[in-house]
Amino acid sequence: MGEHVIKLPDVGEGVAEAELVEWHVKVGDLVREDTVLAAVMTDKATVEIPSPVDGEILWLGAEIGDTVAIGSPIVRLKVAGEGNVKAGGGDAPKAEAPAKSAEPKAEPQPSAPAPKPAEAPAKVSPAAAPKAARPASTSGAPRAEGEKPLASPAVRLRAKEAGIDLRQVPGSGPAGRISHEDIDAFVARGPQLTRVTGLARKDGVEDIKVVGLRRKIAEKMSLAKARIPHITYVEEIDVTSLEELRATLNKDKRGDRPKLTLLPFLMRAMVKAIAEQPNLNALFDDEAGIIHQHEGIHIGIAAQTPNGLVVPVVKHAEARDLWDSAVEVNRLADAAKAGTASREELSGSTITITSLGAMGGVATTPVINYPEVAIVGVNKIMMRPVWDGTQFVPRKMMNLSSSFDHRVIDGWDAAVFVQRIKALLETPALIFVD
């Protein structure tokens, strides 16, 4: 038998380290070649690390949330044959000194169950505690859910005849055993205490380590809010005509075309508005004091996935028509939700759209996707009464909530930009006019 050390492979060009976000194995597991051992993340791209050999896990070299350098040992296995660790070699830490151990151990024994001192008190009924240390219960169950009360047949019969739920009666006997005296004391406190409400006080606290994509989101949002003085401009838009056009196009579309949502129309409107205000399509390097104004319009689409918020990017939206934009949005959304989007597909945006769809609310205050200078937020469409000069008429209305970097975008420029988008969406035929 020998030992085989697995080191963190090169997970991307120019990447020097990666964050460990998930272990799929534990010490003592038997794995086969190509079994996924772990997942690491860098620049929002998650990469799975497979085992190159069959073997038994002897050692894991990092904990969830640790940043690991490329080439560092992360797993040690016992394998048939010589393995890749020479006698006396230093390719991996020794078994008796596992990395990042929470508590010192004399030697690792994967097959032996670790002691669990914290579990014993949790299984003991509160009634088993000494009388002086156990407070009298005035509401709620004095024992854990599903725990059967201890009592003699005579006590059970008396409780049944009196309509008393023994689960509510604190017992003073050994192991919480309920006596006739306990029933007398329970009845003396008041008959209302026998009513089971199902309500109980909870004092537990769960500590959740922020790792992986959630940590990257937190860092990006903190950076954006710390560095960018936001200004948010909210405007309502009558999308009745747009929705009628969208329904007609979807009804008469060819079979090879996707169903149109609001986003492709908004993207085309943004392209036209940016052509008149190119300073909105820019990245601000605040450390160098340089605004990088881009000709190509690369629109990030903030998308919620099972793992968190990601921003796939529709590259060169200025060169895409309505249908091509819809195809690309659908493709990127599917890749983001499946976790297969590449680093290139999740980077390079110059302006972003954020939308919560039907959950979009009346108004929002979007956080700019640093280092961009603008983000357009889509709120939900609602039927509202609108005064047309003589009467109220039902119209489909939607708010746009857009945020701008006030260091480089003045309030007037922000208003002009949003008003141009408003005009295009309210008269959607203008979107198709060059």
C-alpha positions as CSV (number, residue, x, y, z in Angstrom):
1,M,0.0,0.0,0.0
2,G,1.1,3.5,-0.7
3,E,0.0,7.1,-0.4
4,H,-1.1,9.5,-3.1
5,V,-1.3,13.3,-2.6
6,I,-3.7,15.4,-4.7
7,K,-2.7,19.0,-5.1
8,L,-5.0,21.9,-6.2
9,P,-4.7,22.0,-10.0
10,D,-4.5,25.0,-12.2
11,V,-8.2,26.0,-12.3
12,G,-7.8,28.9,-14.8
13,E,-5.3,31.1,-16.6
14,G,-3.7,33.6,-14.3
15,V,-5.4,32.2,-11.2
16,A,-3.0,31.8,-8.2
17,E,-5.5,30.6,-5.6
18,A,-9.1,29.5,-5.1
19,E,-11.6,29.3,-2.3
20,L,-12.7,25.9,-1.1
21,V,-16.5,26.0,-1.1
22,E,-17.5,22.3,-0.7
23,W,-16.2,18.9,0.3
24,H,-17.9,15.9,-1.3
25,V,-15.9,13.4,0.8
26,K,-14.7,12.9,4.4
27,V,-11.8,11.1,6.0
28,G,-12.3,7.3,5.8
29,D,-14.3,7.4,2.6
30,L,-13.4,5.0,-0.2
31,V,-13.4,6.8,-3.6
32,R,-12.9,5.7,-7.2
33,E,-11.1,7.4,-10.0
34,D,-13.1,10.5,-11.2
35,T,-15.1,10.7,-8.0
36,V,-15.6,14.4,-7.3
37,L,-13.7,15.3,-4.1
38,A,-14.3,19.0,-3.7
39,A,-15.4,22.2,-5.4
40,V,-13.4,25.4,-5.5
41,M,-14.4,28.9,-6.7
42,T,-12.6,31.7,-8.3
43,D,-14.1,34.8,-10.0
44,K,-17.6,33.3,-9.6
45,A,-16.7,30.2,-11.6
46,T,-17.0,26.9,-9.6
47,V,-14.6,24.1,-10.5
48,E,-15.0,20.5,-9.3
49,I,-11.8,18.5,-8.3
50,P,-12.0,14.8,-9.2
51,S,-9.8,12.0,-7.9
52,P,-7.2,10.7,-10.3
53,V,-7.0,7.3,-8.5
54,D,-8.9,4.8,-6.4
55,G,-8.2,4.9,-2.7
56,E,-9.2,5.7,0.9
57,I,-9.3,9.3,2.1
58,L,-6.6,9.8,4.9
59,W,-6.5,13.5,5.2
60,L,-8.2,16.7,4.0
61,G,-6.0,19.8,3.8
62,A,-8.4,22.7,4.1
63,E,-11.8,23.7,5.5
64,I,-14.8,25.3,3.8
65,G,-14.1,28.9,3.2
66,D,-10.3,28.6,3.1
67,T,-8.3,30.1,0.3
68,V,-5.9,27.5,-1.1
69,A,-2.9,28.3,-3.4
70,I,-2.6,26.5,-6.7
71,G,-0.3,23.4,-6.2
72,S,-1.0,23.1,-2.5
73,P,-1.8,19.5,-1.2
74,I,-5.6,19.2,-0.5
75,V,-6.2,15.5,-0.2
76,R,-4.1,12.4,0.8
77,L,-5.3,8.9,0.0
78,K,-4.2,5.4,0.8
79,V,-3.8,3.6,-2.5
80,A,-2.8,0.2,-3.9
81,G,0.8,0.2,-5.0
82,E,3.5,2.8,-4.3
83,G,1.4,6.0,-4.8
84,N,3.2,9.3,-5.5
85,V,4.7,10.0,-2.0
86,K,8.3,8.8,-1.5
87,A,9.4,7.6,1.8
88,G,10.5,10.5,3.9
89,G,9.1,12.9,1.3
90,G,7.4,16.2,2.3
91,D,4.7,16.2,-0.3
92,A,1.9,16.1,2.3
93,P,1.5,16.7,6.0
94,K,1.8,13.6,8.2
95,A,-1.3,11.9,9.5
96,E,-0.6,12.8,13.1
97,A,-0.7,16.5,12.3
98,P,-3.8,17.2,10.2
99,A,-4.1,20.8,8.9
100,K,-6.5,23.2,10.5
101,S,-7.7,20.8,13.1
102,A,-10.2,22.4,15.4
103,E,-8.9,20.4,18.4
104,P,-5.6,18.6,19.0
105,K,-5.8,14.8,18.7
106,A,-3.3,12.2,19.7
107,E,-3.6,10.5,16.3
108,P,-6.2,10.4,13.6
109,Q,-8.5,7.4,13.8
110,P,-11.1,7.8,11.0
111,S,-12.8,4.5,11.8
112,A,-13.4,5.3,15.5
113,P,-16.4,7.4,16.3
114,A,-15.5,10.7,17.9
115,P,-16.8,11.4,21.4
116,K,-19.8,13.7,21.5
117,P,-20.0,15.2,24.9
118,A,-22.5,17.9,23.9
119,E,-25.1,15.4,22.9
120,A,-25.7,13.7,26.3
121,P,-27.2,16.7,28.1
122,A,-29.5,17.4,25.1
123,K,-31.1,14.0,25.5
124,V,-31.8,14.4,29.2
125,S,-35.3,15.6,30.1
126,P,-35.4,18.9,31.9
127,A,-37.3,17.1,34.6
128,A,-34.2,15.0,35.4
129,A,-32.4,18.0,36.6
130,P,-32.1,18.7,40.4
131,K,-35.2,20.4,41.8
132,A,-33.2,23.4,42.9
133,A,-31.8,24.0,39.4
134,R,-35.1,23.3,37.5
135,P,-37.4,26.3,37.2
136,A,-41.1,25.6,37.5
137,S,-42.7,25.5,34.0
138,T,-45.6,27.9,33.6
139,S,-46.2,27.5,29.8
140,G,-45.1,25.2,27.0
141,A,-43.9,21.6,27.2
142,P,-41.4,20.8,29.9
143,R,-39.9,18.0,27.8
144,A,-38.7,17.7,24.2
145,E,-41.1,17.0,21.3
146,G,-41.8,13.3,21.1
147,E,-40.4,12.4,24.5
148,K,-42.7,10.2,26.4
149,P,-43.4,11.1,30.1
150,L,-42.6,8.6,32.8
151,A,-45.5,7.7,35.1
152,S,-47.1,4.7,36.8
153,P,-50.4,3.2,35.4
154,A,-52.3,4.7,38.3
155,V,-51.0,8.2,37.5
156,R,-51.7,7.8,33.8
157,L,-55.3,6.7,34.6
158,R,-55.8,9.7,36.9
159,A,-54.4,12.1,34.3
160,K,-56.6,10.6,31.6
161,E,-59.8,10.9,33.7
162,A,-58.9,14.5,34.5
163,G,-58.1,15.4,30.9
164,I,-54.5,16.3,31.7
165,D,-51.8,16.0,29.1
166,L,-48.9,14.4,31.0
167,R,-46.4,15.9,28.5
168,Q,-47.2,19.2,30.1
169,V,-46.5,18.0,33.7
170,P,-43.0,18.5,35.1
171,G,-42.0,15.3,37.0
172,S,-40.0,15.5,40.2
173,G,-39.1,11.8,40.4
174,P,-36.0,10.0,39.0
175,A,-35.5,10.7,35.3
176,G,-38.5,13.1,35.4
177,R,-41.0,10.4,36.6
178,I,-44.4,12.0,37.3
179,S,-46.1,11.3,40.7
180,H,-49.6,12.1,42.1
181,E,-48.0,15.0,43.9
182,D,-46.8,16.4,40.6
183,I,-50.3,16.2,39.2
184,D,-51.7,18.0,42.3
185,A,-49.1,20.8,41.9
186,F,-49.9,21.0,38.2
187,V,-53.7,21.3,38.8
188,A,-53.1,23.9,41.6
189,R,-51.3,26.2,39.1
190,G,-54.5,26.6,37.1
191,P,-56.5,24.6,34.6
192,Q,-55.5,27.0,31.7
193,L,-52.0,25.4,31.8
194,T,-53.3,22.1,30.5
195,R,-54.1,23.7,27.1
196,V,-51.4,22.9,24.5
197,T,-50.7,26.0,22.4
198,G,-47.9,24.6,20.3
199,L,-45.9,27.8,21.1
200,A,-42.5,27.5,22.7
201,R,-39.7,29.9,23.3
202,K,-36.6,29.4,21.2
203,D,-33.2,30.7,22.1
204,G,-30.9,28.9,19.7
205,V,-28.3,30.7,17.5
206,E,-26.9,29.1,14.3
207,D,-23.6,30.4,13.1
208,I,-23.3,30.3,9.3
209,K,-20.0,30.9,7.7
210,V,-20.1,33.2,4.6
211,V,-18.2,31.4,1.9
212,G,-18.2,30.9,-1.8
213,L,-20.5,32.9,-4.1
214,R,-22.2,34.5,-1.1
215,R,-18.9,35.9,0.2
216,K,-18.0,37.3,-3.2
217,I,-21.4,39.0,-3.5
218,A,-20.9,40.5,0.0
219,E,-17.5,41.8,-1.0
220,K,-18.7,43.2,-4.3
221,M,-21.7,45.0,-2.7
222,S,-19.6,46.4,0.2
223,L,-17.0,47.7,-2.3
224,A,-19.8,49.3,-4.5
225,K,-21.5,51.0,-1.5
226,A,-18.3,52.1,0.1
227,R,-16.8,53.7,-3.0
228,I,-19.8,54.8,-5.1
229,P,-22.0,57.7,-4.1
230,H,-25.3,56.4,-5.5
231,I,-28.1,58.5,-6.9
232,T,-31.4,56.6,-7.7
233,Y,-33.9,57.9,-10.1
234,V,-37.4,56.3,-10.3
235,E,-39.8,56.9,-13.2
236,E,-43.1,55.3,-14.1
237,I,-43.6,54.0,-17.7
238,D,-46.8,53.1,-19.5
239,V,-46.0,49.8,-21.1
240,T,-49.5,49.0,-22.4
241,S,-48.6,49.4,-26.0
242,L,-45.3,47.5,-25.5
243,E,-47.1,44.6,-23.9
244,E,-49.6,44.5,-26.8
245,L,-46.8,44.5,-29.3
246,R,-44.9,41.8,-27.3
247,A,-48.0,39.6,-27.2
248,T,-48.5,40.0,-31.0
249,L,-44.9,39.1,-31.8
250,N,-45.0,36.1,-29.5
251,K,-48.3,34.9,-31.1
252,D,-46.9,35.2,-34.7
253,K,-43.3,34.2,-34.1
254,R,-41.5,31.6,-36.1
255,G,-40.9,28.2,-34.4
256,D,-37.2,28.8,-34.1
257,R,-37.6,32.0,-32.2
258,P,-37.8,32.3,-28.4
259,K,-40.7,33.8,-26.5
260,L,-40.0,37.5,-26.0
261,T,-39.9,39.0,-22.5
262,L,-39.6,42.6,-21.5
263,L,-35.8,42.4,-21.4
264,P,-34.9,42.4,-25.1
265,F,-37.1,45.5,-25.6
266,L,-35.4,47.3,-22.7
267,M,-32.0,46.3,-24.0
268,R,-32.7,47.7,-27.5
269,A,-34.0,50.9,-25.8
270,M,-30.8,51.2,-23.7
271,V,-28.7,50.7,-26.8
272,K,-30.4,53.7,-28.5
273,A,-30.2,55.8,-25.4
274,I,-26.5,55.1,-24.9
275,A,-25.8,56.1,-28.5
276,E,-26.9,59.6,-27.4
277,Q,-25.2,59.4,-24.0
278,P,-22.1,57.2,-24.3
279,N,-20.8,58.4,-20.9
280,L,-23.4,56.0,-19.3
281,N,-21.6,53.0,-20.9
282,A,-18.4,53.3,-18.9
283,L,-16.2,51.9,-16.1
284,F,-14.7,54.2,-13.6
285,D,-11.2,53.5,-12.3
286,D,-11.5,55.6,-9.2
287,E,-7.9,54.8,-8.0
288,A,-6.4,56.1,-11.3
289,G,-9.0,58.7,-11.8
290,I,-9.8,57.5,-15.3
291,I,-13.3,56.8,-16.9
292,H,-13.1,54.0,-19.5
293,Q,-15.9,54.8,-21.9
294,H,-16.7,51.8,-24.1
295,E,-18.0,51.7,-27.7
296,G,-19.2,48.1,-27.3
297,I,-22.3,47.8,-25.1
298,H,-22.0,44.7,-22.9
299,I,-25.2,44.5,-20.8
300,G,-25.0,42.5,-17.6
301,I,-28.3,40.7,-16.6
302,A,-28.4,40.2,-12.8
303,A,-29.9,36.7,-12.4
304,Q,-30.9,34.9,-9.2
305,T,-29.7,31.3,-9.1
306,P,-29.9,28.5,-6.4
307,N,-26.4,29.5,-5.3
308,G,-26.9,33.3,-5.3
309,L,-26.8,36.3,-7.5
310,V,-24.7,36.2,-10.7
311,V,-24.4,38.6,-13.6
312,P,-24.1,36.9,-17.0
313,V,-23.2,39.4,-19.8
314,V,-24.8,39.9,-23.2
315,K,-21.8,41.0,-25.2
316,H,-22.1,43.6,-28.0
317,A,-25.8,44.3,-27.5
318,E,-25.5,47.1,-30.0
319,A,-25.0,44.4,-32.7
320,R,-28.0,42.3,-31.7
321,D,-31.6,42.7,-32.9
322,L,-34.6,41.9,-30.7
323,W,-34.7,38.2,-31.4
324,D,-30.9,37.7,-31.1
325,S,-31.0,39.5,-27.8
326,A,-33.7,37.2,-26.5
327,V,-31.8,34.1,-27.6
328,E,-28.7,35.2,-25.8
329,V,-30.5,36.2,-22.6
330,N,-32.2,32.8,-22.5
331,R,-28.9,31.0,-23.1
332,L,-27.0,32.8,-20.4
333,A,-29.8,32.5,-17.9
334,D,-29.9,28.7,-18.4
335,A,-26.1,28.5,-18.0
336,A,-26.2,30.6,-14.9
337,K,-28.9,28.6,-13.2
338,A,-27.2,25.3,-14.1
339,G,-23.8,26.6,-12.8
340,T,-22.1,26.1,-16.1
341,A,-21.5,29.7,-17.1
342,S,-17.9,30.4,-17.9
343,R,-15.8,33.2,-16.4
344,E,-15.9,35.0,-19.7
345,E,-19.7,34.8,-19.7
346,L,-19.9,36.3,-16.2
347,S,-17.5,39.2,-16.7
348,G,-16.9,42.2,-18.9
349,S,-20.2,44.1,-18.5
350,T,-20.3,47.9,-19.0
351,I,-23.8,48.5,-17.8
352,T,-26.3,46.3,-15.9
353,I,-30.0,45.5,-15.8
354,T,-31.5,44.1,-12.6
355,S,-35.0,42.7,-12.4
356,L,-37.0,40.6,-9.9
357,G,-39.8,39.9,-12.4
358,A,-43.2,39.6,-10.8
359,M,-41.5,40.1,-7.4
360,G,-40.1,43.5,-8.5
361,G,-42.1,45.6,-6.1
362,V,-43.1,49.2,-6.7
363,A,-39.6,50.7,-6.5
364,T,-36.1,49.6,-5.6
365,T,-32.7,51.1,-5.0
366,P,-30.3,49.0,-7.1
367,V,-26.6,48.8,-6.1
368,I,-24.3,49.6,-9.0
369,N,-22.2,46.7,-10.4
370,Y,-18.8,48.1,-9.5
371,P,-16.9,49.6,-11.4
372,E,-19.8,50.5,-13.8
373,V,-21.4,53.9,-13.5
374,A,-25.1,52.9,-14.1
375,I,-27.6,50.2,-13.4
376,V,-31.3,50.0,-14.6
377,G,-33.8,48.3,-12.3
378,V,-37.0,46.8,-13.6
379,N,-40.0,46.8,-11.3
380,K,-43.1,44.7,-11.8
381,I,-45.9,45.6,-14.2
382,M,-49.2,46.5,-12.5
383,M,-52.6,47.6,-13.9
384,R,-53.2,51.1,-12.6
385,P,-55.9,53.8,-13.2
386,V,-54.4,56.6,-15.3
387,W,-56.1,60.0,-16.0
388,D,-56.2,60.7,-19.7
389,G,-57.6,64.2,-19.4
390,T,-61.2,63.3,-19.2
391,Q,-61.4,60.1,-17.3
392,F,-59.4,57.3,-15.6
393,V,-58.5,54.4,-17.8
394,P,-56.8,51.1,-16.9
395,R,-53.1,51.1,-18.1
396,K,-50.2,48.7,-17.6
397,M,-47.7,50.7,-15.7
398,M,-44.1,49.8,-14.6
399,N,-41.5,51.7,-12.7
400,L,-37.8,51.9,-13.6
401,S,-35.5,52.4,-10.6
402,S,-32.1,53.3,-11.9
403,S,-28.9,54.1,-10.0
404,F,-25.9,56.2,-11.1
405,D,-22.4,57.0,-9.9
406,H,-22.9,60.6,-8.9
407,R,-19.1,61.2,-9.1
408,V,-19.3,61.0,-12.9
409,I,-23.0,61.1,-13.8
410,D,-25.0,64.3,-12.9
411,G,-28.6,64.1,-11.9
412,W,-29.6,65.8,-15.2
413,D,-27.8,63.3,-17.3
414,A,-29.4,60.5,-15.3
415,A,-32.9,62.0,-15.9
416,V,-32.3,62.5,-19.6
417,F,-31.2,58.8,-20.0
418,V,-34.2,57.4,-18.2
419,Q,-36.6,59.7,-20.0
420,R,-35.2,58.6,-23.4
421,I,-35.8,55.0,-22.4
422,K,-39.3,55.9,-21.2
423,A,-40.1,57.5,-24.6
424,L,-38.9,54.4,-26.5
425,L,-40.8,51.9,-24.4
426,E,-44.0,53.9,-24.4
427,T,-43.9,54.2,-28.2
428,P,-42.2,50.8,-29.0
429,A,-42.2,51.4,-32.8
430,L,-39.4,53.9,-32.2
431,I,-37.2,51.0,-31.0
432,F,-37.2,49.7,-34.6
433,V,-36.5,53.1,-36.3
434,D,-32.8,53.7,-37.1
